[in-house]
Amino acid sequence: MNTSAPTGSVSIYAEASPNPESMKFVLNTQLVSDGVSVDYPDAEAAANSPLAQELFKFDYVSRVFIAQNFVTVTKSSDLTWTHLIPELRTFLKSYVESGGPIFLVDPAQEQRAAQQAASANHSEEDQATAQKIIDLLDNYVRPAVEQDGGNITFKSYNEGVVTVNLQGSCSGCPSATVTLKSGIENLLKRMVPEVREVVAEGVTAGF
């Protein structure tokens, strides 16, 4: 995976998300490997992404989420998106067209290692259940969540309880609780009888 964006003409449009504080900027170029996304809750966490570090230099940017062909920016100020979108779109277009580095190290490597570690201490039966859950999240849940400018990742499975991470716009979305319980939890319970509950980890108080 090339950790720098390809040069050339780049088109970008802004798309609202269910979280009023997050805006999704969709590009006509690939930023990261298929199925990989990275969530940076603050500038300190963004050490591996020069692009995210540059975005955090805007004093109103509080969170950056990078996926295959879009960047979700979450703001912390009372400024309206009407004033912020043109500035962010201009910056992203210039940065990507100039071939600025997106990542220093391909984040796919880290995510594969984390997923292996998450299942390492489980019994074979629990590992099989966890894999079913991961497949369902990847095939049915993640595409819909990405449409809203966010992501969901599997964290762990233990005695019927599935723990997931909600990222990007989903981390503080007012409707996230409803989505988690009425949508994701019901799907997993129906498809994987061993599942009793789905909980989210590492999200903001708005969740």
C-alpha positions as CSV (number, residue, x, y, z in Angstrom):
1,M,0.0,0.0,0.0
2,N,1.4,3.4,-1.0
3,T,1.2,5.6,2.0
4,S,1.2,8.8,-0.1
5,A,-1.8,9.9,-2.0
6,P,-1.5,9.8,-5.8
7,T,-1.0,13.1,-7.6
8,G,-3.3,14.5,-10.2
9,S,-6.7,16.2,-10.3
10,V,-8.8,15.5,-7.2
11,S,-12.4,16.2,-6.7
12,I,-13.9,16.5,-3.3
13,Y,-17.5,17.0,-2.0
14,A,-18.8,17.4,1.5
15,E,-21.6,15.1,2.7
16,A,-23.5,15.5,6.0
17,S,-23.4,12.7,8.6
18,P,-26.0,11.8,11.3
19,N,-23.6,13.5,13.8
20,P,-24.2,17.2,13.3
21,E,-20.6,17.9,14.5
22,S,-19.0,15.6,11.8
23,M,-18.7,16.2,8.1
24,K,-17.7,13.6,5.5
25,F,-15.3,14.7,2.7
26,V,-15.5,12.3,-0.2
27,L,-12.6,12.1,-2.7
28,N,-12.3,10.5,-6.1
29,T,-9.1,8.8,-5.0
30,Q,-8.1,6.0,-2.6
31,L,-6.4,7.0,0.6
32,V,-6.0,3.6,2.4
33,S,-6.3,-0.1,1.6
34,D,-9.8,-1.6,1.0
35,G,-11.5,-2.4,4.3
36,V,-9.0,-0.4,6.4
37,S,-9.9,2.8,8.3
38,V,-8.2,4.8,11.0
39,D,-9.8,6.9,13.7
40,Y,-7.7,9.7,15.4
41,P,-9.5,11.1,18.5
42,D,-6.8,13.8,19.0
43,A,-3.6,15.1,17.5
44,E,-1.4,12.9,19.8
45,A,-3.0,9.8,18.4
46,A,-2.3,10.9,14.8
47,A,1.5,10.3,14.9
48,N,1.3,7.9,12.0
49,S,-0.7,10.2,9.7
50,P,0.8,13.5,8.5
51,L,-2.5,14.3,6.8
52,A,-4.4,14.0,10.1
53,Q,-1.7,16.0,11.9
54,E,-2.2,18.9,9.4
55,L,-5.9,18.8,9.9
56,F,-5.6,19.0,13.7
57,K,-3.7,22.3,13.1
58,F,-7.2,23.8,12.4
59,D,-8.2,24.9,15.9
60,Y,-11.8,23.7,15.4
61,V,-10.9,20.1,14.4
62,S,-11.4,17.7,17.3
63,R,-11.3,14.3,15.5
64,V,-10.2,12.9,12.2
65,F,-11.3,9.6,10.6
66,I,-9.7,8.3,7.4
67,A,-11.2,5.6,5.3
68,Q,-10.8,4.2,1.8
69,N,-12.0,7.3,-0.1
70,F,-13.2,9.8,2.4
71,V,-12.1,11.8,5.5
72,T,-14.6,12.5,8.3
73,V,-13.8,15.7,10.3
74,T,-15.4,16.3,13.6
75,K,-15.5,19.9,14.9
76,S,-15.5,21.2,18.4
77,S,-16.4,24.9,17.9
78,D,-19.7,26.7,17.5
79,L,-18.7,27.7,14.0
80,T,-21.1,26.5,11.3
81,W,-20.1,24.0,8.6
82,T,-21.1,26.7,6.0
83,H,-17.9,28.6,6.9
84,L,-15.7,25.5,7.5
85,I,-16.4,23.3,4.5
86,P,-14.7,25.5,1.9
87,E,-11.6,25.9,3.9
88,L,-11.3,22.1,4.6
89,R,-12.1,21.1,1.1
90,T,-9.5,23.5,-0.3
91,F,-6.9,22.1,2.1
92,L,-7.7,18.5,1.4
93,K,-7.7,19.0,-2.4
94,S,-4.3,20.8,-2.3
95,Y,-2.7,18.3,0.1
96,V,-3.8,15.2,-1.9
97,E,-3.1,16.6,-5.3
98,S,0.5,17.5,-4.2
99,G,1.1,13.9,-3.2
100,G,1.3,14.6,0.5
101,P,1.8,11.5,2.7
102,I,-1.4,10.0,4.2
103,F,0.4,7.6,6.5
104,L,4.0,6.9,7.5
105,V,3.3,3.1,8.0
106,D,0.4,1.2,6.4
107,P,-2.2,1.0,9.1
108,A,-3.5,-2.4,7.7
109,Q,-0.5,-4.1,9.4
110,E,-1.5,-2.7,12.8
111,Q,-5.1,-3.7,12.4
112,R,-4.3,-7.3,11.4
113,A,-2.1,-7.6,14.5
114,A,-4.8,-6.2,16.7
115,Q,-7.4,-8.6,15.4
116,Q,-5.1,-11.6,15.9
117,A,-4.4,-10.5,19.5
118,A,-8.1,-10.1,20.2
119,S,-8.8,-13.7,19.5
120,A,-5.6,-15.2,20.7
121,N,-6.8,-16.0,24.3
122,H,-10.2,-17.5,23.3
123,S,-11.2,-21.2,23.0
124,E,-11.6,-22.6,19.6
125,E,-15.4,-22.4,20.0
126,D,-15.3,-18.7,21.0
127,Q,-12.8,-18.0,18.2
128,A,-15.3,-19.5,15.7
129,T,-18.1,-17.4,17.2
130,A,-15.9,-14.3,17.1
131,Q,-15.1,-14.9,13.4
132,K,-18.8,-15.2,12.6
133,I,-19.4,-11.8,14.3
134,I,-16.4,-10.2,12.4
135,D,-17.8,-11.5,9.1
136,L,-21.2,-10.1,9.8
137,L,-19.8,-6.7,10.9
138,D,-17.6,-6.6,7.8
139,N,-20.3,-7.6,5.3
140,Y,-23.5,-6.1,6.6
141,V,-22.8,-3.4,9.2
142,R,-19.6,-1.6,8.1
143,P,-20.8,-0.6,4.6
144,A,-23.8,1.1,6.1
145,V,-21.8,2.8,8.9
146,E,-19.2,4.0,6.4
147,Q,-22.0,5.7,4.4
148,D,-22.5,7.8,7.5
149,G,-18.9,8.8,7.7
150,G,-17.8,6.3,10.4
151,N,-16.7,2.8,11.1
152,I,-17.3,-0.2,13.5
153,T,-14.6,-2.6,14.5
154,F,-14.7,-5.8,16.5
155,K,-13.0,-5.5,19.9
156,S,-13.8,-8.7,21.7
157,Y,-16.3,-11.5,22.4
158,N,-16.7,-12.9,26.0
159,E,-19.5,-15.0,27.4
160,G,-22.1,-13.7,25.0
161,V,-21.1,-10.1,25.1
162,V,-19.7,-8.5,22.0
163,T,-17.6,-5.3,22.4
164,V,-17.1,-3.1,19.4
165,N,-15.4,0.3,18.7
166,L,-17.4,3.0,17.0
167,Q,-15.2,5.4,15.1
168,G,-15.4,8.6,13.1
169,S,-18.8,10.4,13.1
170,C,-20.3,7.4,15.0
171,S,-18.2,8.1,18.1
172,G,-20.4,11.0,19.1
173,C,-23.5,10.6,17.1
174,P,-26.8,11.3,19.0
175,S,-28.4,8.3,17.3
176,A,-25.6,5.9,17.9
177,T,-27.3,4.2,20.9
178,V,-30.4,3.4,18.8
179,T,-28.3,2.1,16.0
180,L,-26.3,-0.1,18.2
181,K,-29.2,-1.6,20.1
182,S,-32.0,-1.8,17.6
183,G,-29.8,-2.5,14.6
184,I,-26.5,-4.1,15.2
185,E,-27.4,-6.0,18.4
186,N,-30.6,-7.4,16.9
187,L,-28.7,-8.5,13.7
188,L,-26.0,-10.3,15.7
189,K,-28.5,-12.0,18.0
190,R,-30.5,-13.3,15.1
191,M,-27.5,-14.6,13.1
192,V,-25.4,-15.7,16.1
193,P,-27.5,-17.2,18.9
194,E,-24.6,-17.1,21.3
195,V,-24.7,-13.3,21.4
196,R,-26.6,-11.8,24.3
197,E,-25.5,-8.2,24.2
198,V,-23.5,-5.7,22.1
199,V,-21.7,-2.8,23.8
200,A,-19.5,0.0,22.5
201,E,-16.1,0.9,23.9
202,G,-14.1,4.1,23.6
203,V,-16.8,6.5,22.5
204,T,-17.6,10.0,23.7
205,A,-20.2,10.9,26.2
206,G,-22.7,11.7,23.4
207,F,-23.0,8.0,22.7
